[in-house]
């Protein structure tokens, strides 16, 4: 392992600011996202409004990503670390902060809502009849898609494609509609960790870590190797007075 992968590449002040953003973002994600689940269960327990909940999650993800520019998701952090975009030490600090933030958010939600419908805190659970391996597959595929899109949006060689946070929020909403009825559509280990820690419900909790993390890493790596140009393609290569860039030749004017 290269020493550079372990080095923190930002100043202490910048790191502290980033960790505070992760803490606040992860906390608000649970308060609003899981709060929307509780509100839907309370307003109409017999007919759960998945569409409204998915839109709430999508909007809050887009808003927090735009305003705080934070990950809020260990799957995102680990995927970026696997590509060397952040150091392992920084990534570990991010993940610990994200988990603390979601636990704090779940505890705040307990204090904000009546006790008669906070028993689940919007925790992710497998639906009846869904096996753990099926749940793993759902979480793997949904997070694969999510990190594939995030990698595309972070690709600096592409032309700007509009609002990245909005695209991520819309995709999150769509993926919740896709796998929410089966697994609760976590796609985020910290999102599952916070409510589980407060409620003490750890049933099948492993799949909400392994599924999103493996799916996210595979999605990011697939985009990186299939679509992202190599360093040689990105940089101009000067050979005997000729600049070769992105497959085209441009003759240098030399006096």
C-alpha positions in Angstrom: 0.0 0.0 0.0 1.4 3.4 -1.0 2.0 5.8 1.8 0.2 8.5 -0.2 -3.1 6.6 0.3 -2.8 7.0 4.0 -1.8 10.7 4.0 -4.5 13.3 4.8 -4.3 15.7 1.8 -6.1 18.7 3.3 -5.3 21.1 6.0 -6.6 20.4 9.6 -9.0 23.3 9.2 -10.4 22.0 5.9 -10.7 18.5 7.4 -12.6 19.8 10.4 -15.0 21.7 8.2 -15.6 18.7 6.1 -16.3 16.5 9.1 -18.7 19.0 10.5 -20.5 19.1 7.1 -20.7 15.3 7.2 -22.1 15.3 10.7 -24.7 17.9 10.0 -25.7 16.4 6.6 -26.0 12.9 8.0 -28.0 14.1 11.0 -30.5 16.1 8.8 -30.7 13.2 6.3 -32.2 11.0 9.0 -34.3 13.6 10.7 -36.1 14.5 7.4 -35.8 11.3 5.5 -36.8 8.9 8.2 -39.1 11.5 9.6 -41.0 11.3 6.3 -41.4 7.6 6.7 -42.8 8.0 10.2 -45.2 10.7 8.9 -46.4 8.5 6.1 -47.0 5.6 8.5 -48.8 7.9 11.0 -51.1 9.6 8.4 -52.2 6.4 6.7 -50.8 3.2 8.2 -52.8 0.9 5.9 -51.7 2.6 2.6 -48.1 3.7 2.8 -47.3 6.6 0.4 -44.0 5.4 -1.1 -44.1 8.0 -3.8 -44.2 10.9 -1.3 -41.5 9.3 0.8 -39.2 8.8 -2.2 -39.7 12.4 -3.3 -38.8 13.6 0.2 -35.6 11.5 0.3 -34.7 12.7 -3.2 -35.2 16.4 -2.4 -33.3 16.3 0.9 -30.4 14.4 -0.7 -30.2 17.0 -3.5 -30.5 19.9 -1.2 -27.9 18.7 1.3 -25.5 17.6 -1.5 -25.8 21.1 -3.1 -25.6 23.2 0.1 -23.1 21.2 2.2 -21.2 19.3 -0.5 -20.9 16.2 1.7 -21.0 12.5 1.1 -23.4 11.5 3.9 -22.8 7.9 2.8 -20.0 5.4 3.6 -20.6 3.7 0.2 -19.8 6.9 -1.6 -16.7 7.6 0.6 -15.3 4.1 0.2 -15.9 4.1 -3.6 -14.0 7.4 -3.8 -11.2 6.0 -1.6 -11.0 2.9 -3.8 -10.2 5.2 -6.7 -7.6 7.2 -4.7 -9.7 10.4 -4.8 -9.5 10.7 -1.0 -7.1 9.1 1.5 -7.9 6.1 3.5 -7.5 8.0 6.8 -9.8 10.8 5.6 -12.3 8.3 4.4 -12.3 6.5 7.8 -12.9 9.8 9.6 -15.8 10.6 7.2 -17.4 7.2 7.8 -17.2 7.5 11.6 -18.6 11.0 11.5 -21.5 9.9 9.2 -22.4 7.1 11.6 -22.4 9.5 14.6 -24.5 11.9 12.6 -27.2 9.3 11.7 -27.3 8.1 15.2 -27.7 11.6 16.4 -30.5 12.2 13.9 -32.3 9.1 14.9 -32.2 10.2 18.6 -33.4 13.6 17.7 -36.3 12.0 15.8 -37.2 10.0 18.9 -37.6 13.3 20.8 -39.5 15.0 18.1 -42.2 12.4 17.4 -44.8 10.7 19.7 -43.7 7.5 21.2 -46.6 5.5 19.7 -45.2 5.5 16.2 -41.4 5.8 16.6 -40.8 2.1 17.2 -39.1 1.6 13.9 -37.6 5.1 13.3 -37.9 4.4 9.6 -35.3 1.7 9.8 -34.5 -0.5 6.8 -36.0 -3.9 7.0 -36.5 -6.8 4.6 -40.1 -7.2 3.4 -41.9 -10.5 4.1 -40.7 -13.2 1.7 -37.5 -11.4 0.7 -34.4 -13.5 1.5 -31.2 -11.9 2.8 -29.4 -12.7 -0.5 -32.2 -11.1 -2.5 -32.0 -8.1 -0.3 -28.2 -8.0 -0.8 -28.8 -8.1 -4.5 -31.2 -5.2 -4.4 -28.9 -3.1 -2.3 -25.9 -4.0 -4.5 -27.7 -3.1 -7.8 -29.3 0.1 -6.5 -26.0 1.4 -5.1 -24.1 0.3 -8.2 -26.4 2.6 -10.3 -26.1 5.4 -7.8 -22.3 5.4 -7.7 -22.1 5.0 -11.5 -24.0 8.2 -11.9 -22.0 10.0 -9.2 -18.8 9.0 -11.0 -20.1 10.3 -14.3 -21.1 13.6 -12.7 -17.6 13.9 -11.1 -15.9 13.2 -14.4 -14.1 16.5 -15.2 -13.5 15.4 -18.8 -17.2 15.6 -19.6 -19.1 18.7 -20.6 -21.4 20.1 -17.8 -24.7 18.3 -17.8 -26.8 20.5 -15.6 -27.3 20.2 -11.9 -25.5 17.2 -10.4 -27.2 17.3 -7.0 -30.6 17.4 -8.7 -29.8 14.4 -10.9 -28.6 12.5 -7.8 -31.8 13.4 -5.9 -34.0 12.3 -8.7 -32.1 9.0 -9.1 -32.4 8.4 -5.3 -36.1 8.9 -5.5 -36.4 6.5 -8.5 -34.3 3.8 -6.8 -36.4 4.1 -3.6 -39.5 3.4 -5.8 -37.6 0.4 -7.3 -36.3 -1.4 -4.2 -38.1 0.4 -1.3 -40.9 -2.2 -1.1 -38.3 -5.0 -0.8 -35.4 -3.7 1.4 -36.3 -0.2 2.4 -33.9 1.1 -0.2 -31.0 2.0 2.1 -28.1 2.4 -0.4 -26.3 3.9 2.5 -24.9 1.9 5.5 -25.0 5.0 7.8 -28.6 5.6 7.0 -29.4 2.0 8.2 -26.9 2.2 11.1 -28.4 5.2 13.0 -32.0 4.0 13.4 -30.8 0.4 14.1 -28.5 1.7 16.9 -31.3 3.6 18.6 -34.0 0.9 18.2 -31.7 -2.1 18.8 -33.0 -3.8 15.7 -30.0 -5.4 13.9 -31.9 -8.0 11.9 -30.0 -8.6 8.6 -28.1 -5.4 9.2 -25.0 -6.9 7.6 -26.5 -6.7 4.1 -27.1 -2.9 4.4 -23.3 -2.5 4.8 -21.9 -5.2 2.4 -24.5 -4.6 -0.4 -24.1 -0.9 -0.8 -20.4 -0.9 -0.2 -19.6 -3.6 -2.8 -22.2 -2.2 -5.2 -20.8 1.3 -4.9 -17.2 0.3 -5.3 -18.0 -1.8 -8.4 -20.1 1.0 -9.9 -17.4 3.6 -9.4 -14.6 1.3 -10.7 -16.7 0.2 -13.7 -17.2 3.8 -14.8 -13.6 4.7 -14.1 -12.2 1.9 -16.3 -14.9 1.9 -19.0 -15.6 5.5 -19.7 -13.1 7.8 -17.9 -10.1 8.7 -20.1 -6.7 7.7 -18.9 -4.1 10.3 -17.7 -2.3 10.0 -21.0 -5.5 10.9 -22.9 -6.2 13.8 -20.7 -2.8 15.4 -20.9 -1.1 16.9 -23.9 2.0 14.9 -25.0 4.7 17.0 -26.6 6.8 15.0 -29.0 9.3 16.7 -31.4 7.3 20.0 -31.5 3.9 18.3 -32.0 1.2 18.4 -29.3 -1.0 15.3 -29.3 -4.2 15.8 -27.3 -7.3 13.6 -27.2 -6.3 11.8 -30.4 -5.8 15.0 -32.5 -2.5 16.6 -33.6 -1.7 20.3 -33.3 1.6 21.6 -34.7 3.4 24.0 -32.3 4.4 27.3 -33.8 8.0 27.7 -33.2 10.1 30.8 -34.1 
